[in-house]
């Protein structure tokens, strides 16, 4: 007679796994963080089994009480996790069965395949809501920074060269657009997660009379009208890892945005720019050079971006060659997802903290934006309004810039006689182009950095982030 095994699949085998195999194959070291979701799923599943008559109401109640007690122990750190039981599911089920005999019926019409799919979809809904809230907090810190420096002008840059003047808030609003797309993207992932896998079984469902819609409602897998949403193909349900990839992709793109924001802040905080002073609490010094103040939070935000991209690549590579349906390879899908969640949450908090303590160095911003070359394009527009074709106007202003460089003066220090040698369309009013307030006031089209448009964006973001 075969020796009984602790594993649910043990009846087929005459010997249990080698100790090395147990160490190699266990997942409880990382998937035990799913315990709250696993218990939610088990309570909903047992409620459904009672609903269809496969267990009694008394058995259901005993199972629920036992699961609640186990959750209290887990949250208090008193639960003993056993590596030999492989994963979070079997650790909880074995502990429950020792206390509640009816728990032997809990796995009726359920496989670990649809169980973990359910746990992860519940996790993704939670993770997306958490990250969306943290990103929103960073957005609010960004909006507060913009509001405190509403009148500050800086050069906008292309190719890291001074390009045209903008309000600092307009630049900060560009960051807000990036972050708000991230927040919306996590909302999309949560919507894709909102379909209940339970009832798909290992691959082909079950012959038992279950009610998948009941379970879906119990777990909150419902649409806006409260109608249950259940997955539609049992094979796809247990094989699908799109959500993992989508979530990691959303984290990776969030990381890219963090990296770009961080790069701006690193440049702006350098002595060469000194547009901003980063908070001491998010910087460190040098072990050798006492004068140094290093932008560590921003550099780490930039570095974390690579880590988040690596997690995405891991998942894409993991899933690319697998036949339907479940394969044990997929056990490796959780560490990169958990890491992406943890790091993204931490990064959002660090960004919010860095922004909240940041100081704008107004005099340095003002000195940089006084550069009259920033309005060279406005000078070309001036000629266009005089009837000059833009290409000709562009060429003429380029010649004016070259003339200023030759004479070693700023472009607005040339005389009317000088510029008229370049093009006869220049009039006495050409010098008015170099008035910054005039230049900004003319930029009033949608999405531009003019005062009225910036005011509209303040109102828009205040409403969106209220």
JORA-V344743 format. One record per residue. N is the residue number from 1. RES is the residue in three letters. SS is DSSP state (A for helix, B for strand, O for the rest). PSI is psi in degrees with one decimal (NA if undefined). D_FIRST is the distance of its C-alpha to the first C-alpha in whole Angstrom. Layout:
# JORA-V344743
N | RES | SS | PSI | D_FIRST
N | RES | SS | PSI | D_FIRST
This chain:
# JORA-V344743
1 | UNK | O | 136.6 | 0
2 | UNK | O | 141.5 | 4
3 | UNK | O | 130.1 | 6
4 | UNK | O | 143.2 | 9
5 | UNK | O | 151.2 | 12
6 | UNK | O | -23.1 | 16
7 | UNK | O | 150.8 | 17
8 | UNK | O | -24.7 | 17
9 | UNK | O | 10.6 | 16
10 | UNK | A | -20.4 | 13
11 | UNK | A | -24.6 | 10
12 | UNK | A | -18.1 | 11
13 | UNK | O | 148.5 | 11
14 | UNK | O | -11.8 | 9
15 | UNK | O | 149.1 | 11
16 | UNK | O | 174.7 | 14
17 | UNK | O | 150.9 | 18
18 | UNK | O | 154.1 | 20
19 | UNK | A | -40.5 | 23
20 | UNK | A | -39.5 | 25
21 | UNK | A | -36.1 | 24
22 | UNK | A | -43.8 | 24
23 | UNK | A | -37.7 | 27
24 | UNK | A | -34.2 | 28
25 | UNK | A | -9.3 | 27
26 | UNK | O | 151.0 | 27
27 | UNK | O | -3.2 | 30
28 | UNK | A | -22.5 | 30
29 | UNK | A | -25.7 | 33
30 | UNK | A | -26.9 | 35
31 | UNK | A | -0.9 | 34
32 | UNK | A | -16.3 | 34
33 | UNK | A | -11.5 | 37
34 | UNK | A | 0.0 | 36
35 | UNK | A | -46.5 | 35
36 | UNK | A | -37.2 | 38
37 | UNK | A | -36.5 | 38
38 | UNK | A | -40.7 | 34
39 | UNK | A | -39.8 | 34
40 | UNK | A | -46.5 | 37
41 | UNK | A | -41.0 | 35
42 | UNK | A | -36.9 | 32
43 | UNK | A | -41.3 | 35
44 | UNK | A | -39.7 | 37
45 | UNK | A | -44.5 | 33
46 | UNK | A | -34.3 | 32
47 | UNK | A | -38.9 | 36
48 | UNK | A | -40.3 | 36
49 | UNK | A | -38.0 | 33
50 | UNK | A | -38.5 | 35
51 | UNK | A | -36.7 | 38
52 | UNK | O | -0.9 | 36
53 | UNK | O | 12.8 | 34
54 | UNK | O | -20.8 | 30
55 | UNK | O | 165.4 | 30
56 | UNK | O | 163.1 | 33
57 | UNK | A | -36.2 | 36
58 | UNK | A | -42.4 | 35
59 | UNK | A | -42.0 | 31
60 | UNK | A | -47.5 | 33
61 | UNK | A | -38.5 | 36
62 | UNK | A | -41.2 | 33
63 | UNK | A | -45.1 | 31
64 | UNK | A | -42.9 | 35
65 | UNK | A | -42.0 | 36
66 | UNK | A | -41.1 | 33
67 | UNK | A | -40.0 | 33
68 | UNK | A | -41.1 | 37
69 | UNK | A | -40.2 | 36
70 | UNK | A | -40.0 | 34
71 | UNK | A | -39.3 | 37
72 | UNK | A | -42.6 | 39
73 | UNK | A | -42.4 | 37
74 | UNK | A | -47.3 | 37
75 | UNK | A | -27.0 | 40
76 | UNK | A | -4.7 | 41
77 | UNK | O | 19.4 | 39
78 | UNK | O | -5.5 | 37
79 | UNK | O | 136.9 | 33
80 | UNK | O | 117.5 | 31
81 | UNK | O | 131.1 | 30
82 | UNK | O | 119.1 | 26
83 | UNK | A | -36.1 | 26
84 | UNK | A | -17.8 | 22
85 | UNK | A | 6.9 | 22
86 | UNK | O | -57.3 | 24
87 | UNK | O | 177.8 | 27
88 | UNK | A | -37.7 | 29
89 | UNK | A | -50.7 | 28
90 | UNK | A | -30.3 | 24
91 | UNK | A | -45.5 | 26
92 | UNK | A | -43.5 | 28
93 | UNK | A | -42.8 | 25
94 | UNK | A | -42.3 | 23
95 | UNK | A | -39.7 | 26
96 | UNK | A | -41.7 | 27
97 | UNK | A | -32.9 | 24
98 | UNK | A | -27.6 | 24
99 | UNK | A | -32.5 | 27
100 | UNK | O | 103.5 | 27
101 | UNK | A | -34.0 | 24
102 | UNK | A | -15.5 | 26
103 | UNK | A | -17.9 | 25
104 | UNK | A | -20.0 | 22
105 | UNK | A | -5.2 | 24
106 | UNK | O | -33.2 | 26
107 | UNK | O | 7.0 | 25
108 | UNK | O | 129.5 | 25
109 | UNK | O | 28.9 | 27
110 | UNK | O | 144.3 | 27
111 | UNK | O | 159.7 | 26
112 | UNK | A | -21.4 | 27
113 | UNK | A | -49.7 | 29
114 | UNK | A | -20.4 | 32
115 | UNK | A | -48.7 | 31
116 | UNK | A | -33.6 | 32
117 | UNK | A | -38.7 | 35
118 | UNK | A | -46.9 | 36
119 | UNK | A | -45.6 | 36
120 | UNK | A | -35.6 | 38
121 | UNK | A | -37.2 | 41
122 | UNK | A | -40.7 | 41
123 | UNK | A | -45.0 | 42
124 | UNK | A | -39.5 | 44
125 | UNK | A | -43.0 | 46
126 | UNK | A | -46.2 | 46
127 | UNK | A | -41.9 | 47
128 | UNK | A | -40.8 | 50
129 | UNK | A | -40.0 | 51
130 | UNK | A | -47.3 | 51
131 | UNK | A | -38.4 | 53
132 | UNK | A | -41.0 | 55
133 | UNK | A | -39.5 | 57
134 | UNK | A | -38.6 | 57
135 | UNK | A | -39.2 | 59
136 | UNK | A | -39.1 | 61
137 | UNK | A | -38.8 | 62
138 | UNK | A | -38.6 | 63
139 | UNK | A | -40.9 | 65
140 | UNK | A | -38.3 | 67
141 | UNK | A | -36.7 | 67
142 | UNK | A | -42.2 | 69
143 | UNK | A | -40.0 | 71
144 | UNK | A | -38.7 | 72
145 | UNK | A | -42.1 | 73
146 | UNK | A | -43.3 | 75
147 | UNK | A | -35.6 | 77
148 | UNK | A | -14.6 | 78
149 | UNK | O | 40.0 | 80
150 | UNK | O | -31.2 | 81
151 | UNK | O | -1.8 | 84
152 | UNK | O | 132.7 | 83
153 | UNK | B | 145.6 | 83
154 | UNK | B | 163.2 | 82
155 | UNK | B | 137.1 | 82
156 | UNK | B | 153.8 | 79
157 | UNK | B | 143.1 | 78
158 | UNK | B | 141.8 | 77
159 | UNK | O | 23.9 | 76
160 | UNK | O | 22.9 | 76
161 | UNK | B | 145.7 | 80
162 | UNK | B | 132.3 | 82
163 | UNK | B | -74.4 | 82
164 | UNK | B | 156.4 | 84
165 | UNK | B | 143.5 | 84
166 | UNK | B | 159.4 | 82
167 | UNK | B | 141.0 | 81
168 | UNK | A | -40.4 | 78
169 | UNK | A | -32.7 | 77
170 | UNK | A | -40.0 | 77
171 | UNK | A | -44.7 | 74
172 | UNK | A | -34.5 | 72
173 | UNK | A | -29.0 | 72
174 | UNK | A | -40.7 | 71
175 | UNK | A | -40.2 | 68
176 | UNK | A | -40.7 | 67
177 | UNK | A | -44.0 | 67
178 | UNK | A | -49.6 | 64
179 | UNK | A | -35.3 | 62
180 | UNK | A | -32.8 | 63
181 | UNK | A | -37.3 | 61
182 | UNK | A | -44.8 | 58
183 | UNK | A | -42.5 | 58
184 | UNK | A | -35.8 | 58
185 | UNK | A | -39.7 | 56
186 | UNK | A | -31.2 | 53
187 | UNK | A | -38.0 | 54
188 | UNK | A | -42.5 | 53
189 | UNK | A | -41.8 | 50
190 | UNK | A | -39.4 | 49
191 | UNK | A | -39.0 | 50
192 | UNK | A | -27.9 | 48
193 | UNK | A | -14.6 | 45
194 | UNK | O | 48.0 | 46
195 | UNK | O | 129.7 | 43
196 | UNK | B | 123.3 | 40
197 | UNK | O | -21.7 | 37
198 | UNK | O | 135.7 | 34
199 | UNK | O | -10.7 | 33
200 | UNK | O | -19.0 | 33
201 | UNK | O | -151.0 | 29
202 | UNK | O | -33.3 | 27
203 | UNK | O | -32.9 | 30
204 | UNK | O | 30.9 | 31
205 | UNK | O | -143.7 | 31
206 | UNK | O | 156.2 | 29
207 | UNK | O | -7.8 | 29
208 | UNK | O | 152.4 | 30
209 | UNK | O | 72.0 | 33
210 | UNK | O | 169.7 | 34
211 | UNK | O | 93.4 | 38
212 | UNK | A | -34.2 | 38
213 | UNK | A | -34.4 | 42
214 | UNK | A | -47.3 | 41
215 | UNK | A | -42.8 | 39
216 | UNK | A | -45.1 | 41
217 | UNK | A | -41.6 | 44
218 | UNK | A | -29.8 | 42
219 | UNK | A | 0.5 | 42
220 | UNK | O | 16.4 | 45
221 | UNK | O | 76.5 | 45
222 | UNK | B | 159.0 | 48
223 | UNK | O | -173.4 | 51
224 | UNK | O | -22.6 | 55
225 | UNK | O | 8.2 | 55
226 | UNK | O | 10.7 | 52
227 | UNK | O | 138.2 | 50
228 | UNK | B | 144.2 | 46
229 | UNK | O | 114.9 | 45
230 | UNK | B | 147.4 | 42
231 | UNK | O | 150.8 | 41
232 | UNK | O | -5.0 | 41
233 | UNK | O | 117.3 | 39
234 | UNK | A | -34.6 | 35
235 | UNK | A | -46.4 | 35
236 | UNK | A | -36.9 | 38
237 | UNK | A | -44.5 | 37
238 | UNK | A | -14.7 | 34
239 | UNK | A | -24.7 | 35
240 | UNK | O | 129.8 | 39
241 | UNK | O | 21.2 | 40
242 | UNK | A | -41.2 | 44
243 | UNK | A | -40.2 | 44
244 | UNK | A | -45.1 | 43
245 | UNK | A | -41.6 | 45
246 | UNK | A | -43.2 | 48
247 | UNK | A | -47.9 | 47
248 | UNK | A | -34.2 | 48
249 | UNK | A | -41.2 | 51
250 | UNK | A | -39.7 | 52
251 | UNK | A | -40.8 | 52
252 | UNK | A | -41.6 | 53
253 | UNK | A | -37.0 | 56
254 | UNK | A | -42.1 | 57
255 | UNK | A | -38.8 | 56
256 | UNK | A | -43.2 | 59
257 | UNK | A | -41.8 | 61
258 | UNK | A | -41.3 | 61
259 | UNK | A | -39.6 | 62
260 | UNK | A | -40.9 | 65
261 | UNK | A | -45.8 | 66
262 | UNK | A | -39.9 | 65
263 | UNK | A | -42.7 | 67
264 | UNK | A | -46.4 | 70
265 | UNK | A | -36.3 | 70
266 | UNK | A | -45.3 | 70
267 | UNK | A | -48.2 | 73
268 | UNK | A | -28.4 | 75
269 | UNK | O | -5.9 | 74
270 | UNK | O | 158.9 | 75
271 | UNK | O | -33.3 | 79
272 | UNK | O | -34.5 | 80
273 | UNK | O | -63.1 | 79
274 | UNK | O | 40.7 | 79
275 | UNK | O | -28.3 | 79
276 | UNK | B | 158.0 | 76
277 | UNK | B | 117.8 | 75
278 | UNK | O | 151.2 | 71
279 | UNK | O | 138.4 | 70
280 | UNK | A | -34.2 | 70
281 | UNK | A | -12.9 | 67
282 | UNK | A | 22.0 | 65
283 | UNK | O | 165.9 | 67
284 | UNK | B | 171.4 | 66
285 | UNK | O | -174.3 | 69
286 | UNK | O | 143.7 | 69
287 | UNK | O | -14.6 | 68
288 | UNK | O | -44.0 | 71
289 | UNK | O | 105.9 | 74
290 | UNK | O | -17.2 | 75
291 | UNK | O | -9.4 | 76
292 | UNK | O | 143.4 | 73
293 | UNK | O | 104.1 | 72
294 | UNK | B | 135.9 | 69
295 | UNK | O | 62.5 | 67
296 | UNK | A | -42.2 | 64
297 | UNK | A | -41.1 | 62
298 | UNK | A | -39.4 | 64
299 | UNK | A | -37.1 | 63
300 | UNK | A | -36.1 | 59
301 | UNK | A | -41.7 | 59
302 | UNK | A | -40.2 | 60
303 | UNK | A | -38.8 | 57
304 | UNK | A | -27.4 | 55
305 | UNK | A | -41.3 | 56
306 | UNK | A | -40.4 | 54
307 | UNK | A | -42.9 | 51
308 | UNK | A | -37.9 | 51
309 | UNK | A | -36.9 | 51
310 | UNK | A | -39.6 | 49
311 | UNK | A | -40.5 | 46
312 | UNK | A | -45.1 | 47
313 | UNK | A | -37.8 | 47
314 | UNK | A | -46.9 | 44
315 | UNK | A | -40.5 | 42
316 | UNK | A | -42.8 | 45
317 | UNK | A | -38.7 | 43
318 | UNK | A | -41.5 | 39
319 | UNK | A | -15.8 | 40
320 | UNK | O | -29.6 | 42
321 | UNK | O | 17.1 | 40
322 | UNK | O | 132.2 | 37
323 | UNK | O | 158.5 | 36
324 | UNK | O | 142.5 | 35
325 | UNK | O | -91.8 | 33
326 | UNK | O | 139.8 | 31
327 | UNK | O | 148.4 | 30
328 | UNK | A | -22.1 | 29
329 | UNK | A | -34.0 | 32
330 | UNK | A | -9.1 | 33
331 | UNK | A | -27.8 | 32
332 | UNK | A | 6.9 | 35
333 | UNK | A | -19.5 | 37
334 | UNK | A | -43.0 | 38
335 | UNK | A | -44.9 | 39
336 | UNK | A | -33.5 | 42
337 | UNK | A | -46.5 | 43
338 | UNK | A | -41.2 | 42
339 | UNK | A | -41.6 | 45
340 | UNK | A | -40.6 | 47
341 | UNK | A | -49.7 | 47
342 | UNK | A | -45.6 | 48
343 | UNK | A | -38.1 | 50
344 | UNK | A | -42.0 | 52
345 | UNK | A | -44.0 | 52
346 | UNK | A | -42.6 | 54
347 | UNK | A | -41.4 | 56
348 | UNK | A | -41.6 | 58
349 | UNK | A | -41.6 | 58
350 | UNK | A | -40.2 | 60
351 | UNK | A | -46.6 | 62
352 | UNK | A | -43.0 | 63
353 | UNK | A | -40.1 | 64
354 | UNK | A | -44.7 | 66
355 | UNK | A | -39.1 | 68
356 | UNK | A | -29.9 | 69
357 | UNK | O | 5.2 | 70
358 | UNK | O | 141.4 | 72
359 | UNK | B | 133.4 | 76
360 | UNK | B | 130.3 | 78
361 | UNK | O | 92.5 | 81
362 | UNK | A | -40.8 | 83
363 | UNK | A | -33.9 | 86
364 | UNK | A | -37.2 | 84
365 | UNK | A | -44.0 | 83
366 | UNK | A | -39.6 | 87
367 | UNK | A | -40.2 | 88
368 | UNK | A | -38.2 | 86
369 | UNK | A | -9.3 | 86
370 | UNK | O | -10.2 | 90
371 | UNK | O | 112.6 | 90
372 | UNK | A | -19.7 | 92
373 | UNK | A | -21.1 | 90
374 | UNK | A | -19.9 | 87
375 | UNK | A | 19.1 | 90
376 | UNK | A | -38.8 | 91
377 | UNK | A | -37.1 | 89
378 | UNK | A | -34.0 | 91
379 | UNK | A | -37.0 | 94
380 | UNK | A | -40.9 | 93
381 | UNK | A | -37.0 | 93
382 | UNK | A | -45.6 | 96
383 | UNK | A | -36.9 | 97
384 | UNK | A | -43.7 | 95
385 | UNK | A | -16.1 | 97
386 | UNK | O | 2.9 | 100
387 | UNK | O | 5.2 | 100
388 | UNK | O | 136.8 | 98
389 | UNK | O | 143.8 | 95
390 | UNK | A | -42.0 | 92
391 | UNK | A | -39.8 | 92
392 | UNK | A | -40.3 | 95
393 | UNK | A | -42.7 | 95
394 | UNK | A | -44.6 | 92
395 | UNK | A | -40.1 | 94
396 | UNK | A | -42.8 | 97
397 | UNK | A | -36.1 | 95
398 | UNK | A | -39.6 | 93
399 | UNK | A | -35.3 | 97
400 | UNK | A | -41.8 | 98
401 | UNK | A | -43.5 | 95
402 | UNK | A | -38.7 | 96
403 | UNK | A | -40.9 | 99
404 | UNK | A | -42.4 | 98
405 | UNK | A | -40.3 | 96
406 | UNK | A | -39.0 | 99
407 | UNK | A | -2.1 | 101
408 | UNK | O | 43.6 | 99
409 | UNK | O | 165.2 | 99
410 | UNK | O | 155.9 | 96
411 | UNK | A | -36.0 | 97
412 | UNK | A | 2.5 | 98
413 | UNK | A | -1.2 | 101
414 | UNK | O | 154.4 | 102
415 | UNK | O | 165.1 | 106
416 | UNK | A | -32.8 | 106
417 | UNK | A | -38.7 | 108
418 | UNK | A | -51.2 | 106
419 | UNK | A | -27.6 | 103
420 | UNK | A | -18.4 | 106
421 | UNK | O | -20.7 | 106
422 | UNK | O | -45.9 | 103
423 | UNK | O | 134.3 | 103
424 | UNK | O | -12.4 | 106
425 | UNK | O | -15.0 | 104
426 | UNK | O | 128.7 | 103
427 | UNK | O | -179.2 | 105
428 | UNK | A | -24.8 | 107
429 | UNK | A | 2.8 | 104
430 | UNK | A | -31.4 | 101
431 | UNK | A | -20.3 | 101
432 | UNK | A | -20.7 | 99
433 | UNK | A | -28.8 | 96
434 | UNK | A | 15.4 | 95
435 | UNK | O | 112.5 | 95
436 | UNK | A | -42.6 | 91
437 | UNK | A | -39.8 | 91
438 | UNK | A | -44.0 | 93
439 | UNK | A | -44.3 | 90
440 | UNK | A | -38.0 | 88
441 | UNK | A | -25.3 | 89
442 | UNK | O | -8.8 | 90
443 | UNK | O | 74.5 | 86
444 | UNK | O | 11.8 | 85
445 | UNK | O | 159.6 | 83
446 | UNK | O | 130.6 | 80
447 | UNK | O | 0.1 | 77
448 | UNK | O | 167.2 | 80
449 | UNK | O | 25.3 | 81
450 | UNK | O | 158.9 | 84
451 | UNK | A | -42.9 | 85
452 | UNK | A | -41.2 | 85
453 | UNK | A | -38.9 | 81
454 | UNK | A | -39.6 | 80
455 | UNK | A | -40.8 | 81
456 | UNK | A | -39.3 | 79
457 | UNK | A | -36.0 | 76
458 | UNK | A | -46.1 | 76
459 | UNK | A | -40.7 | 76
460 | UNK | A | -49.2 | 73
461 | UNK | A | -35.0 | 71
462 | UNK | A | -40.4 | 72
463 | UNK | A | -43.9 | 71
464 | UNK | A | -34.6 | 68
465 | UNK | O | 8.1 | 67
466 | UNK | O | NA | 68
